[in-house]
Amino acid sequence: MTEDAAQRAVVTADPDASGVIIGAPGTGKTTALIDRVVHLLDGGLEPEQVLALTPSRQAATGLRDRIGVRIGQATPGPLARSVGSFAFQLVRGAMVRAGDDPPALLTGADQDRIIADLLAGDVEDGRVQWPEALGPSVRASKGFRSELRAFLAECTELGVRPGELSAAGSEVWAAAGVFLDEYHRVMAQLRSAHRDAADLLSEATGILHTADAATLCPLAPLRVVLIDDAQELTRGGIELVRALRARGIAVLAFGDPDISSGAFRGASPELFARLAADLGDVRVLDGPHRQVPALTALTRTVTQAIGAAGRVDHRRAPVTVDDADAAVTTFVAPSPYEEVDRIAGVMRDWHLSGGIRWDRMAVIAHDTRQVAQLETELAAREIPTRAAGVQRPLGEETVVRDIVGLVRLALLPVEERTPQELEEALRSPFGGMDAIGLRRLRARLRHLELEQEGNTPARELLRQAIAKPAHLTLIDAAEARAAARFADTLAEMTAAAAAGETIHDLLWRAWDGARSVDGRKLQYAWRENAMQATGGETARALDALVALFDAAKRFVERTPNERPGKFVDDILGSEVPEDTLSSPERPGRVTLLTPATALGAEFDAVVIAGLQDGVWPNVRLRGGMLQTWRLADAITAARTGVETEVPGVLDRRRSALHDELRLFVRALSRARSRLLITAVDDDDSTPSPFFGFLPQPEPPERHPSAEHPLTLRGLVARHRRTLTTTTSLAARQEAAGQLAVLAREGVPGAEPADWYGVTPSSTSAPLHDLAVEAARVSPSRMESFEECGLSWAVSALGGDTVMPPSAGIGTIVHAAMETAPDGDLERMREVVAARWPELDFETEWIGRKERRRAEQYVDRLHSYLGTVTRDGGRVLASEVEFRFAVDVPEDDDAPAVHPAGEDTAHQAIIHGYIDRVEAYPAGAGEHPAARGRGWQAMPAADERVVVVDLKTGKYEPESDEKVIDHAQLSAYQLAVQQGLIEGADAESLAGARLVLVAKTLSKSDYRVAHQHTLDGEARDDFLRRVAEAARGMSASSFTAQVEAHCADTQWRVQPCRIHTVPAVSA
């Protein structure tokens, strides 16, 4: 950048000159500051006599690096520091010289936890009488604590004493005064002296006013202080500047009140004007150096809309630019996803066509929530990103919750560790297992239990194995070894905690013992992954872990006698970001920012995303619960006796709008040559009124990103779509040729041999060769096959690896009926109680709900069995096995039925179990109250033999009409007719029935759906169905019957197994 006359005058001013340098964005304020530091050092000042200050640590780091490159000499300390760091050095030096322990910085998260503990104590003892409107639920919220923290900082900067708050005549301030006094007492009792940012500024100001040179130590020679972005100074910062001037130190403050973002924390244009008045001389930089003319004009245009509070000396009228559209473009998307698609396309076009490096681009959004969403969405679109300076609560980081949750498990007694918690820990990165490995481990444990004739459910077996890892040595499998390592680490952490190790030590044990799924140490696997182009998420996880270990170290230093469980509770419940949790700079990545974190940054190309109404501008009034916004005026009025006018709601909203405009100007002014601004216009969102400052949005089809995907993956998808959807031969040939080129270069997805459905089948042989062996046909699965052959095949080939708990409930209710065929209610309940631990449920409340359902079914079954007894019924057989064979002829003749022997060609083997066979005297056994409308009585006979199938499902057929063709009941009747059920006279067979305990009628606790005796044409039709099912189940291909099975036109939509069963989908 070429230095202009105004900059030269600032750089070469007298070393003792003080004043304010005001300039619009990009007018060279920071460059002039750096040049002045170099000029002062070249002019004879020593490095310890010059210091540059910035409002934030990140800005200080960047400024320090730029100065270091320019001066080319060693210095006794950094020439650029944050205001907070400078204040901390002053306070620390004074305390150490006085013989006191050095202070510790109180982070925002630490302060939030202390405030939360004090507020919780207020609920218990009622010491602070908060207004009724601020009840316990309000005071427990994150929003209240955040406002209270801001209120305490304001009190510190104003020097407000608790008594002043009590005398202010406000009920809420009186309560806050009592709380402030309690807060100060708690802070004074901490082991080491802790200071928050406001405390440091206040104490540092006092030290500068009173301390001698010996107390200031290395800061004593200081002669010149240069402050960058001085518009961000709070009242405490202004007082610090006054104290520097009182010591005769020259202060030059560089800033622009039109890009201030500090109104939410006490900075304002009015304070900057007060700073200018204190420092006297005001100089203006007005030569644009950063932006192209079109962007400079846009920045000036928006600046004109900001209210004229404070200094406006630097504002210049916008100039007309002919080619503005080349630098500034806008886009309004019909959906959020299309907005991100356009952002990714434009940025890739900038990168490929414009030659702009990824790290010279930025995306700016209004708040951290939008930034987090953009980080995820852009990464999915292959844009390398990093979220710079966007701090997040530690407890919201998944990796932090995982490792802290593991420590929490180690601190729990073994008997209190639930299977669900252990499974979550095993699936975490620190457990070393994935979902498939965990499922296999549970299955192996269950098989061992069944071999020993036990009935403990798999989840409980897993809990026992983790408690006693020796059980896992019986299983020779990788998943068992991984679980054993996890169990050993957990046991070591438990023993270490009992021995008094700190939370820092326990976290290190968890990290050091962690293994990846492939068995490598997790730290090595993650380090390698983080170095890859796709390792953004891993790098973010490592950043979070570093911040966690820093927080644990501070916790131990602050409260060395506190138990680790307190830290665990604090982190898992944290709602305030740790000051150190932000992504470091990484080359080759697009920077994601909020306007607040964009301070001091500039990029060749910038995207401002999500410019939505209600989001930007957000004119919601803040500070309403504690009325922090009027505290300064009220205290000043009380001290001076001069009343000030309280602004109305409209004035406050206007002020909030101007603050939002300042943020917008800051975002606009970060771009040097390219700017894209986007929004969404749909049913839920509308573009911001700020679009009134901008060019008209382009139609979606005009941008190159809409015509060309600009990624290899997108290019492959486009050509494959052309091949499958376009009828033009020329277009298809072009697409095929391009795919061939991409395939030769090894681009994933381009090679047709890898496409889904193109790979040839592993075999075309049938499942069963009916010419060689008989087919097995289960009566209970016939109808599912007839409904959808594909769904049956997936299930038969292992798709039903995980059965729902409802299937287990049915098994238990069946066992209760078998154990107590006479319907003894107590005996049936005992069976349920004894067998219930066999079932696994995702949560305890689901288990309790299902237990109530099972007991209800038992009560209804008791009602049915009681009716059987009253009708004179008796049990002929229970849970009886049967097997017979049915011919599978090639013609349409009715197949013959034979006793089942050895496998015979062209036969179907029907095999199953009958729940119960009952016999009734003549005229009995109808259960009329449980039958639906239109039921017909069974044929008259001396004795009626009835087959009973107990059903606990909710979707079984519930009337006689619906079970006429019921395959399972028909097969049971054939078994009786073939004489396979001992004691059941085939001549007396009166049919088969479903007993439904999941459904009721007005006069019955259960329902009965009866199928009358199978004979004649109905019997022949069923046998033909069996033969047809045997042929279909033995085939080499299976068809999905979409219309009959999973179409949304059905009364009950069945999700297709090919999409829902993990064993197939994976």
Summary of the structure (lengths in Angstrom):
residues: 1066
radius of gyration: 38.9
end to end distance: 57.7
largest distance: 125.2
contacts: 3459
relative contact order: 0.08
helix: 53%
strand: 12%
